[in-house]
Amino acid sequence: MTGLNIRLERFKPILSCPSCCGGLDFKNSSAACRDCSAIYPIRNGRIYFVKVSEHTDELDKIKGRLKKWLGKYYYTIGRNILAPTYPFNYIRWIRRYLNPDTQIVVDVGCGNHRIDDRIICLDFFDYDPVDIVCDLSALPFKPNSVDAFVSRSVLEHVPDPARIVGHFHRCTKVGGLGLHLIPFLFPFHASPSDFQRYTHKGLEQLFKEWEIVEQTNATGPITLGLLCIIELLSIIFSLGQAQVKGVIYLLLCGILFPLKYLDALFVNRKTFLTLAPSIFTVVRKHAQGPIS
């Protein structure tokens, strides 16, 4: 299709202007707000609600280039196999709770990876799979219109995650879900920035306006050890050169990654939530008003 892709045609009725929440009129090359007259371009089947930003961190620049060059293989081989973190089956957990055939599901911060053709991909960068390019603090959805927002290692990269969670709450239907993988014991990693970490109790506070359905440690102590060792060695051997550090980091990942599979003994065990590099949290929206 020359304008909106087939997936967004299905979800077009729930989209709204991120500036004033007005309805949108769609043409082949743009979407126009009926209230404030803002114009949002449509290119290659995706809507741009913001201008695309540049990667600024050296490691993130390398990762960004690899995502462009390798496409889906960056995730199937790079993240799932070569990365030092135990492989978390993100899509299996989503399908456990959601049915994208009948429910509106938005993958927030999807990167260059589409986990399911029926799910809307949203990101701040215009990677190939992305359907909606926007700022998380100005989501282009009508109130109470989305069945679920899902995210993987996204909320640590926003300066005010409580505000973003509030926007999720506003746009989620009553009884709708949020499925979020968020780091706890994890080294600094920019994409494009990195601001905070959460314990399992901290996540309960972050999602205080939601019902906590489930929490589990997606990775374990072996992942934690590998992350610390790789970060330490890449700092030492790079001699303070950021670009060199990024290259060394990726090389060490390629050498040490087999050890991460020992984490199979520790993941999805609540007793290890206190020693988890990352925690997966499932929440449900209460039948009460959204966060103001």
C-alpha positions as CSV (number, residue, x, y, z in Angstrom):
1,M,0.0,0.0,0.0
2,T,1.2,3.5,-0.7
3,G,-0.3,5.1,2.4
4,L,-1.0,3.4,5.7
5,N,0.0,-0.3,5.9
6,I,-2.7,-2.9,6.2
7,R,-2.1,-3.3,10.0
8,L,-2.6,0.4,10.7
9,E,-5.7,0.4,8.6
10,R,-7.2,-1.9,11.1
11,F,-6.2,0.3,14.1
12,K,-6.7,3.7,12.4
13,P,-10.0,4.4,14.3
14,I,-8.1,4.5,17.7
15,L,-5.4,7.0,16.6
16,S,-5.6,10.6,17.7
17,C,-3.5,13.7,17.6
18,P,-0.7,13.5,20.3
19,S,-0.9,17.3,20.8
20,C,-4.6,17.9,21.4
21,C,-6.1,14.4,21.3
22,G,-8.3,15.4,18.4
23,G,-9.4,13.0,15.7
24,L,-7.3,12.4,12.5
25,D,-8.3,12.6,8.9
26,F,-6.1,10.3,6.7
27,K,-4.7,10.8,3.2
28,N,-2.1,8.7,1.3
29,S,0.8,10.9,2.5
30,S,-0.4,12.5,5.7
31,A,-2.8,12.5,8.7
32,A,-4.3,15.8,9.7
33,C,-5.8,16.7,13.1
34,R,-9.4,17.9,12.9
35,D,-9.0,20.2,15.9
36,C,-5.5,21.8,15.9
37,S,-4.8,21.2,12.1
38,A,-1.4,19.6,12.9
39,I,-0.1,17.6,9.9
40,Y,1.7,14.2,10.4
41,P,3.5,12.7,7.4
42,I,3.0,9.1,6.3
43,R,6.0,7.6,4.6
44,N,6.6,3.9,3.6
45,G,3.4,2.9,5.5
46,R,4.3,4.5,8.8
47,I,3.1,7.6,10.5
48,Y,5.6,10.2,11.9
49,F,4.4,12.1,14.9
50,V,7.9,13.3,15.7
51,K,11.1,13.9,13.7
52,V,13.5,11.0,13.9
53,S,16.4,11.5,16.3
54,E,20.0,10.4,15.9
55,H,21.8,7.8,18.1
56,T,24.3,9.6,20.4
57,D,26.0,7.0,22.6
58,E,28.9,5.1,20.9
59,L,27.8,1.6,21.8
60,D,24.2,2.6,20.8
61,K,25.5,3.9,17.5
62,I,27.1,0.5,16.8
63,K,24.0,-1.3,17.9
64,G,21.9,1.0,15.8
65,R,24.0,0.2,12.7
66,L,23.9,-3.5,13.4
67,K,20.1,-3.3,13.7
68,K,19.9,-1.6,10.3
69,W,22.4,-4.0,8.6
70,L,21.2,-7.3,10.2
71,G,17.5,-6.6,10.4
72,K,15.7,-9.4,12.2
73,Y,18.9,-11.4,12.6
74,Y,20.1,-8.7,15.1
75,Y,17.5,-10.2,17.5
76,T,17.3,-13.9,16.5
77,I,21.1,-14.3,16.5
78,G,22.5,-11.2,18.2
79,R,20.2,-10.7,21.2
80,N,18.9,-14.2,21.6
81,I,22.1,-16.1,21.1
82,L,25.2,-13.8,21.4
83,A,24.1,-11.3,24.0
84,P,25.2,-12.2,27.6
85,T,21.6,-12.2,28.9
86,Y,19.6,-15.4,29.2
87,P,17.1,-15.5,26.3
88,F,13.7,-14.4,27.4
89,N,10.7,-15.7,25.4
90,Y,8.9,-12.3,25.1
91,I,6.4,-13.4,22.5
92,R,5.4,-16.6,24.4
93,W,4.5,-14.5,27.4
94,I,2.5,-12.1,25.3
95,R,0.5,-14.9,23.7
96,R,0.0,-16.4,27.1
97,Y,-2.0,-13.3,28.1
98,L,-3.2,-11.8,24.9
99,N,-4.8,-12.6,21.5
100,P,-3.6,-10.1,18.9
101,D,-6.2,-11.5,16.5
102,T,-9.0,-9.9,18.6
103,Q,-7.1,-7.5,20.8
104,I,-5.3,-4.2,20.1
105,V,-1.7,-4.7,21.2
106,V,1.1,-2.1,21.0
107,D,4.7,-3.0,21.2
108,V,6.4,0.1,22.7
109,G,10.1,0.6,21.7
110,C,10.0,-2.3,19.3
111,G,13.4,-1.5,17.7
112,N,14.1,-3.3,14.5
113,H,12.1,-6.4,15.4
114,R,8.5,-7.2,14.8
115,I,7.5,-9.9,17.2
116,D,4.1,-10.5,15.6
117,D,2.5,-9.2,12.3
118,R,-0.8,-8.5,14.2
119,I,0.9,-6.2,16.8
120,I,1.4,-2.4,16.2
121,C,5.1,-1.5,16.4
122,L,5.9,1.9,18.0
123,D,9.3,3.5,18.4
124,F,11.2,6.8,18.6
125,F,13.3,5.7,15.7
126,D,12.0,4.7,12.2
127,Y,13.4,1.2,12.0
128,D,11.9,-0.9,9.2
129,P,9.2,-2.7,11.2
130,V,8.0,0.5,13.0
131,D,4.4,1.5,12.2
132,I,4.2,4.6,14.5
133,V,7.1,7.0,15.2
134,C,6.4,9.0,18.3
135,D,7.4,10.2,21.7
136,L,6.2,8.0,24.5
137,S,5.2,11.1,26.5
138,A,2.7,11.9,23.8
139,L,1.0,8.6,22.7
140,P,-1.3,9.0,19.6
141,F,-4.1,6.9,20.9
142,K,-7.6,7.7,22.1
143,P,-8.4,7.2,25.8
144,N,-9.4,3.6,26.8
145,S,-8.8,2.3,23.3
146,V,-5.8,-0.2,23.6
147,D,-6.1,-3.7,25.0
148,A,-2.4,-3.9,26.0
149,F,0.9,-2.1,25.9
150,V,3.9,-4.3,25.9
151,S,7.6,-3.3,26.3
152,R,11.0,-4.8,26.5
153,S,13.8,-2.8,28.2
154,V,12.2,0.5,27.4
155,L,11.1,2.3,30.6
156,E,14.7,2.6,32.0
157,H,15.4,4.9,29.0
158,V,12.8,7.6,29.7
159,P,13.5,10.3,32.3
160,D,10.0,10.1,33.8
161,P,8.7,6.6,33.7
162,A,5.8,7.3,36.0
163,R,4.5,9.8,33.5
164,I,4.8,7.2,30.7
165,V,3.0,4.6,32.7
166,G,0.3,7.2,33.3
167,H,-0.1,7.6,29.5
168,F,-0.3,3.8,29.2
169,H,-3.1,3.9,31.8
170,R,-5.0,6.7,30.0
171,C,-4.9,4.8,26.7
172,T,-5.6,1.3,28.0
173,K,-9.1,-0.1,28.2
174,V,-10.5,-0.9,31.7
175,G,-9.4,-4.5,32.4
176,G,-6.6,-4.1,29.8
177,L,-3.0,-5.3,30.4
178,G,0.6,-4.1,30.5
179,L,3.4,-6.5,30.0
180,H,6.8,-4.9,30.7
181,L,10.4,-6.2,31.0
182,I,12.4,-3.8,33.0
183,P,16.0,-4.0,34.3
184,F,17.0,-4.1,38.0
185,L,20.6,-5.2,38.5
186,F,21.9,-4.2,35.1
187,P,24.9,-2.0,34.0
188,F,24.4,1.4,32.3
189,H,23.3,1.1,28.7
190,A,22.2,4.0,26.6
191,S,19.5,3.7,24.0
192,P,19.6,6.7,23.6
193,S,19.8,7.4,27.3
194,D,19.6,5.4,30.5
195,F,18.1,6.8,33.7
196,Q,16.9,4.3,36.3
197,R,16.5,0.7,37.7
198,Y,13.7,-0.9,39.7
199,T,13.4,-3.6,42.3
200,H,10.3,-5.7,42.3
201,K,8.9,-3.5,45.1
202,G,9.8,-0.4,43.1
203,L,7.8,-1.8,40.2
204,E,4.8,-2.2,42.5
205,Q,5.1,1.5,43.3
206,L,5.6,2.5,39.6
207,F,2.4,0.6,38.7
208,K,0.5,1.5,41.9
209,E,-2.6,2.5,39.9
210,W,-2.7,-1.0,38.4
211,E,-3.3,-4.5,39.7
212,I,-0.1,-6.6,39.7
213,V,-1.0,-9.8,38.0
214,E,2.5,-11.5,37.9
215,Q,6.2,-10.8,38.5
216,T,9.1,-13.0,37.6
217,N,12.8,-12.8,37.1
218,A,13.4,-13.1,33.4
219,T,17.2,-13.4,33.9
220,G,19.3,-14.7,36.8
221,P,22.6,-14.5,38.6
222,I,24.7,-16.0,35.8
223,T,23.5,-13.2,33.5
224,L,24.3,-10.7,36.2
225,G,27.9,-12.0,36.5
226,L,28.5,-12.0,32.8
227,L,27.2,-8.4,32.5
228,C,29.5,-7.2,35.2
229,I,32.6,-9.0,33.8
230,I,32.0,-7.9,30.3
231,E,31.4,-4.3,31.3
232,L,34.5,-4.3,33.6
233,L,36.8,-5.8,30.9
234,S,35.6,-3.5,28.2
235,I,36.2,-0.5,30.4
236,I,39.7,-1.6,31.3
237,F,40.9,-2.6,27.8
238,S,39.4,0.3,26.0
239,L,41.6,2.8,27.9
240,G,38.7,5.3,28.1
241,Q,37.9,5.3,24.3
242,A,34.2,5.0,24.0
243,Q,34.1,3.6,20.4
244,V,36.8,1.0,21.3
245,K,34.9,0.0,24.3
246,G,31.8,-0.7,22.2
247,V,33.8,-3.0,19.9
248,I,35.5,-4.8,22.8
249,Y,32.1,-5.2,24.5
250,L,30.6,-6.9,21.5
251,L,33.6,-9.2,21.0
252,L,33.5,-10.3,24.7
253,C,29.8,-11.1,24.3
254,G,30.6,-13.3,21.3
255,I,33.2,-15.2,23.4
256,L,31.4,-15.6,26.8
257,F,27.7,-15.9,25.7
258,P,27.5,-19.8,26.2
259,L,27.7,-19.4,30.0
260,K,24.4,-17.5,30.1
261,Y,22.5,-20.8,29.5
262,L,23.4,-21.9,33.1
263,D,20.7,-19.3,34.1
264,A,18.1,-21.9,33.2
265,L,18.4,-23.1,36.8
266,F,17.5,-19.7,38.2
267,V,15.0,-17.9,35.9
268,N,11.2,-17.7,36.7
269,R,11.8,-18.3,40.4
270,K,10.4,-15.7,42.7
271,T,13.1,-16.3,45.3
272,F,15.6,-14.8,42.8
273,L,13.7,-11.5,42.3
274,T,16.1,-9.9,44.7
275,L,19.1,-10.9,42.4
276,A,17.5,-10.3,39.0
277,P,19.1,-8.4,36.2
278,S,15.7,-7.9,34.7
279,I,12.1,-8.4,36.0
280,F,9.0,-9.1,33.9
281,T,5.9,-7.5,35.3
282,V,2.3,-8.1,34.2
283,V,-0.3,-5.5,35.3
284,R,-4.0,-4.9,34.8
285,K,-5.9,-1.6,34.7
286,H,-8.4,-1.2,37.5
287,A,-12.0,0.0,36.8
288,Q,-11.2,3.5,38.0
289,G,-10.2,6.8,36.4
290,P,-6.8,7.1,34.6
291,I,-3.8,8.8,36.3
292,S,-4.1,12.6,36.1
